[in-house]
Amino acid sequence: MNSIQELAGRVRAQCSRVVLGLEDVGELMLVALLCEGHVILEGVPGTGKTLLARVFARSLDMGFKRVQFTPDLMPADILGTNIFNFKTNEFVLTRGPVFTEFLLADEVNRTPPKTQAALLEAMQERAVTIDGKSHPLSPLFLVVATQNPIEQEGTYPLPEAQLDRFLFKLQVGFPGEVEERAMVALHGRRTAMPDLDALEVRPVLSREEVQALRQAVSALLLAEEMTAYIVSLVRATRAHPQLLHGASPRAAIMLATAARALAALDGRSYVVPDDVKHLFLPALRHRVVLTPAAHIEGAHADAVLSQVLASVPAPR
């Protein structure tokens, strides 16, 4: 098998050719792919969230579906429903878009919590239950959700239980001036979404290669002192005075898994403290809850987590 770096480099190269200024976000999406994690991309409209997700999905030889979340979207619109077939006198399952391998949940916070929750079982168990019967999903099932900041009108904050199922919450900001000029030069010929076929975006990573990469990542070494460091960081969030709820044990497990993937992308067979530090904010910013007093004082989760990161000594 080709090296993890070489295979991942194919995806990096294709994404950076079409989506400019979001290389760091794309790198963490690769980490999520390698450790079977789901991702939220949060940013104001027009910053390239959907385009990045579409190019990333096209780079993988996997089934792809996109759902535009709206206030009137129902759970059955995502999962599917049983419809009675009068010819056979039997109910037949009409599968929804969740029956795929790469699901783009566009503007996921535009739909009410009842519909958002329809993704819970699918994301955690990789299966859905319809009319009491469980239906398995692909083992490669991956959700990339985009959302606008919750301060904007017409949005519904995601429930904490669902947020905890996402490996990362990635902030997509405005590009730098150089990147924005290059973006306008590349895509400033039309107002519609760029045509990926015209841009020659093709699958560069097969299903078999994705599965092999995941197996290789899971075999990477996580030393005992690194395990202790991750646990200490997560436990420290539960003692911080500005956090009403700290991160769960699931957060520690996901952080450890993601650190393995980041080490592999860096060409190492072992995890170092810098891997954990790099992933700490994107892996935990959506898993902690600020106290009401901290909200009033204008505190932000990233700032509080940065304090936690600085307070816990890293192993040498």
Rosetta blueprint (number, residue, H / E / L):
1 M L
2 N L
3 S L
4 I H
5 Q H
6 E H
7 L H
8 A H
9 G H
10 R H
11 V H
12 R H
13 A H
14 Q H
15 C H
16 S H
17 R H
18 V H
19 V L
20 L L
21 G L
22 L L
23 E H
24 D H
25 V H
26 G H
27 E H
28 L H
29 M H
30 L H
31 V H
32 A H
33 L H
34 L H
35 C L
36 E L
37 G L
38 H E
39 V E
40 I E
41 L E
42 E E
43 G L
44 V L
45 P L
46 G L
47 T L
48 G L
49 K H
50 T H
51 L H
52 L H
53 A H
54 R H
55 V H
56 F H
57 A H
58 R H
59 S L
60 L E
61 D L
62 M L
63 G L
64 F E
65 K E
66 R E
67 V E
68 Q E
69 F L
70 T L
71 P L
72 D L
73 L L
74 M L
75 P H
76 A H
77 D H
78 I H
79 L H
80 G E
81 T E
82 N E
83 I E
84 F E
85 N E
86 F L
87 K L
88 T L
89 N L
90 E E
91 F E
92 V E
93 L E
94 T E
95 R E
96 G L
97 P L
98 V L
99 F L
100 T L
101 E L
102 F E
103 L E
104 L E
105 A E
106 D E
107 E L
108 V H
109 N H
110 R H
111 T L
112 P L
113 P H
114 K H
115 T H
116 Q H
117 A H
118 A H
119 L H
120 L H
121 E H
122 A H
123 M H
124 Q H
125 E H
126 R L
127 A E
128 V E
129 T E
130 I E
131 D L
132 G L
133 K E
134 S E
135 H E
136 P E
137 L L
138 S L
139 P L
140 L L
141 F L
142 L E
143 V E
144 V E
145 A E
146 T E
147 Q E
148 N L
149 P L
150 I L
151 E L
152 Q L
153 E L
154 G L
155 T L
156 Y L
157 P L
158 L L
159 P L
160 E H
161 A H
162 Q H
163 L H
164 D L
165 R L
166 F E
167 L E
168 F E
169 K E
170 L E
171 Q E
172 V L
173 G L
174 F L
175 P L
176 G L
177 E H
178 V H
179 E H
180 E H
181 R H
182 A H
183 M H
184 V H
185 A H
186 L H
187 H H
188 G L
189 R L
190 R L
191 T L
192 A L
193 M L
194 P L
195 D L
196 L L
197 D L
198 A L
199 L L
200 E L
201 V L
202 R L
203 P L
204 V L
205 L E
206 S L
207 R H
208 E H
209 E H
210 V H
211 Q H
212 A H
213 L H
214 R H
215 Q H
216 A H
217 V H
218 S H
219 A L
220 L L
221 L E
222 L L
223 A L
224 E H
225 E H
226 M H
227 T H
228 A H
229 Y H
230 I H
231 V H
232 S H
233 L H
234 V H
235 R H
236 A H
237 T H
238 R L
239 A L
240 H L
241 P L
242 Q L
243 L E
244 L E
245 H E
246 G L
247 A L
248 S L
249 P H
250 R H
251 A H
252 A H
253 I H
254 M H
255 L H
256 A H
257 T H
258 A H
259 A H
260 R H
261 A H
262 L H
263 A H
264 A H
265 L H
266 D L
267 G L
268 R L
269 S L
270 Y E
271 V L
272 V L
273 P H
274 D H
275 D H
276 V H
277 K H
278 H H
279 L H
280 F H
281 L H
282 P H
283 A H
284 L H
285 R L
286 H L
287 R L
288 V L
289 V E
290 L E
291 T L
292 P H
293 A H
294 A H
295 H H
296 I H
297 E L
298 G L
299 A L
300 H L
301 A H
302 D H
303 A H
304 V H
305 L H
306 S H
307 Q H
308 V H
309 L H
310 A H
311 S H
312 V L
313 P L
314 A L
315 P L
316 R L
